[in-house]
Amino acid sequence: MPKQDALQGSLPLLVLKILDRRGPLHGYGITAQIEAVSDLLRVEEGSLYPALHRLEESDWIRAQWITTENNRRARVYKLTPAGRKQLIDEERRWTSIAAAIGRVLAQA
Amino acid sequence: MSWISRIANTFQPGRTAAGLDEELQFHLDHRIDDLVRGGTPRCEAELLARRQLGNRLALRDSSYDVKSAVWLDSLLRDFRFGLRMLAKHRTATLAAIASLALAIGACTAAFTLIDALIFRPLPLPTPSQLIDLARVMPAFFSADNQPHDSDSFSYPQYELLRDTAAGTPNARADLFAMRLSPGLQSAQFDDAAGASENVRAESISGRGFQILGVQPAFGRLIQPDDDSLANGRPAAVLSYAFWRRRFGASPSAIGRWVTVDRKQFQIVGVAAGPFGGVQPGYLTDLWLPLSAAGDPRELADPDRGIVEVWGRLHPDAKPTPLRAPLQAAITNFLRDRVRINPPRSLHGDQLRQFTDTPLRVRDASTGRDSLFRGQFRRPLLILALICALLLLVACSNIANLMIARASARAAEMALRTSLGASRSRLIQQLLVESVQLAAAAGALGLLFAALVAPSIVVHLGSTEFPAWLDVGAGSRTLAFAIALSLLTVLLFGLVPALRASAVSPGDALKTGGTQNSGRIGSLRWMLAAQVGFSVAVLFLSGLLLLSFRKLIAVDLGFAREDVVLFDLAPRNPESHRPDSGTKLLEDVRHLPAVQAASLSQQRPMGGAMVWIMTPIIRLPGRANETVRPVEVPVSQGFFSAMQIRWIAGRDFLPEEIAGNSPSVIVNQAFVDKFYPNQDAIGQTFDKLTDDPDPVLQRIVGVAANVRYNNLRENQGPSIYTPLRDAAGATLNIRTASKAASLIPWLRKEVETADPILTVRGSILLASQIDNTMIGERLLALLAGFFSVVALLLAGVGLYGVVNYAAVRRTREIGIRIALGARRATVVRLIVSGAAMSVIAGIALGMAAGLGLARYLASQLFGVHPADFLSLAAPLACMLIAALAGVLPPALRAASADPLIALRYE
């Protein structure tokens, strides 16, 4: 399992991507989704919520309290248009860095 | 989320935290459910879920930081903590706030007065466009031989300037004329049954209000068609303040008639709110149309300077290009006049200098430099200087107490540092306390200023010349008070905060905050600063007090007690008799209680308000010399009534008063200047008058020098000429005693003695003299008060610091006494610590005081900054205050019981 540091920078990207694909989700839903997709990645739960609140602060996601089917209040996060733009930028950056690293690994 | 929601979250930390908690709890519950569903036992699942989520408190904190404004949160905490700290030291806090509020209040009041008098633009739209015109008159035109601005123009000159300015391309301005009044006039309103009251009435051209941009509050203002020489209307406009005072703001004032200078005017309106004329310091009560108020012959006279020319530049016009065409117009006008009617008193190059006097287009945005402004500018600036020094005294006093308290709080600072508070965080906390102190003091100071400034304005005036300044709390005053309060935070808060926050936690905690053995240390220079500022206040105040004492005791050359002055005027001009004086004096001298009576053309000690005649005389053998003595027309008996000492010769004879006699009496200064070591009696000289031929004058008597018009110096060379006409003159009556109580009775007697005369005003000579010292008296009064405050603050500050140091050294002193030190040694030990600061402070304060004293020079009289008394008096006061502050704690420390002292702490 990669160390937490490696994931730290990419956590916002993953959150944005998941919200883009799956629509509005609460914090636990996001964790579960990441874990479901990747066996390798495990979200450090301690850093998820501060990350969510920072994204909210940057206006990339918006939060809303809803009531779930079993009658509990849950805080659900949704991507904003600004968040979608940010996602495209971040994704492009990530891909280019990954490609660059891949080239170095292949040719060095 | 915006910064607004962050700030909102900061103010409701509970709600924000609860939301975060709920979200985390939701996460935990789901994780546990999932784990249980996957087969983990519930109790194990709970542990696991919790471990995965991590420290919930820390999580909550980091999210809280994201969601709220951290800086604001810490400020709020500091604010609450600061209030608790200030409340804990209640006495010290109240003393600090009171002294600071007094100083800020004094500074704010001084600022408001100076602003209202000198700097604040007139309350008119775009005041920067306002201009007025003046000519720079050559030196030979004035008695003191100095070039000066003259703003008087004849009405035809004004018309020429107005038309020129309106027609100048690129530099256009609308000009109008005003006749500004130097004093009050008597007026009768039709609701007062013939009783007269004194008003300040000014006349203005028809377009004046329109050009100034004044709006009516009620009714209408003077309009162009009111002001027409052919068929003008006698309209009168009241100022708002006068309308409220005289008519209680009643609309029934409109339509009333008022008689000014024997002409009737009907009130048509009230000028709006803050505008009270263009002379700050004076309130114009009444405006009249120029044509209706003036004498048509006077207005038509091309040589008689009777109006002032004001105007407003067009929005894109500049004053500089306007000057040249106006200069050309006025110079051509004057050259024509000189050709037609050459003035006899000018000769040679003086004629050219007169016609070519430079014209100035002056910025009039802050109004006209009135006599009032000239009289009080310097006193108020000096007042501001002393207030500023007082503020420095108060600030250094508080800084001292804060430094002393800060070292007592070293343990608190150390604890906070070791718990992770950064230095900037500590400085912030200490500065917040200072800001709280300054804010409270600033608010109180503003209140103080709002109460004090109006009463100072009242003291600047007299019954004859009431002062009027708008010193209401405006935005400028408010901004000044806020800026000043913030400045005081830097002055008294910054150094203590920087010092206190620089703690080494290990040392401070180890010694429980008493690591330094009680040395005053760097408190020393702050203490010296405080003593220094106090000494500077004392020194400057001392100079003002000493010179006021000299001024009130000055020998005038005449006796001031028990003399009543009556200003006489003809009841109506038709019944005017040129020889009214002789009979009047005869009647008055026979009244019981009257010791002597005489007439003089000008009221003695009239200050800048009287017209001083300075005729040109030609002495035999000195034909080319322009000599301008002061001329004072007086009746026979003037010198004995005023008790002026005779030097030689005799008084006027009754027949000299009655006829056109060449006899004159001169003063000692005249003799000293023109007939040194000669007998002046019988000497003759020529006096130039409006008549074509000079008048021959023969000296019959010599009187001692007097301070006739000015307390500060003897009148220069003067000639006394015979005065016959009582109308327009001042009657001086010397009574046996109690002159003040006799005024109403005397007034009636004077008016019955000669029914063609009426008494325009009356005043005791002593009050008249007092009125010339208003500025000096006010300064002396306030300076005295401020020096007591400065002395008190210096004493309290010394006491606080020395007491603090002595308490800190209780244990050390106990050991010394136990080991056999004598009490006197202990006292010396404590006192010597403060003595250096006091001595250094006195030296610095005296140096600063001597440096600043030159700004006071114009107000000083008979006192020099380097005089023994000027230097010794503040020194002695300061030393006494220092002893009073230092000795009690020193004696207390020395009388400590060593057993108790050693058990201390």
Contacts between the chains, C-beta under 8 A, distances in Angstrom:
chain1	res1	chain2	res2	distance
A	26	B	26	6.8
A	26	B	27	7.9
A	27	B	23	6.4
A	27	B	26	7.5
A	27	B	27	5.3
A	28	B	26	6.8
A	28	B	27	4.6
A	28	B	30	4.2
A	28	B	31	6.6
A	31	B	27	7.6
A	31	B	31	8.0
A	32	B	30	8.0
A	32	B	34	7.5
A	44	B	54	7.9
A	45	B	27	7.1
A	45	B	31	7.9
A	45	B	52	5.1
A	45	B	53	4.7
A	45	B	54	6.7
A	46	B	53	6.3
A	46	B	54	3.3
A	46	B	55	7.4
A	46	B	58	7.9
A	46	B	59	6.0
A	49	B	20	7.8
A	49	B	23	6.9
A	49	B	24	6.7
A	49	B	27	7.7
A	49	B	59	5.9
A	49	B	63	5.8
A	50	B	59	6.8
A	50	B	62	4.6
A	50	B	63	5.3
A	50	B	66	6.4
A	53	B	63	4.6
A	53	B	66	4.5
A	53	B	67	6.0
A	54	B	66	5.5
A	56	B	1	6.1
A	57	B	1	5.4
A	57	B	66	5.4
A	57	B	67	7.2
A	59	B	1	7.3
A	72	B	26	6.6
A	72	B	29	7.8
A	73	B	22	6.4
A	73	B	26	7.4
A	74	B	26	5.4
A	75	B	19	7.6
A	75	B	22	7.6
A	75	B	23	4.6
A	75	B	26	7.2
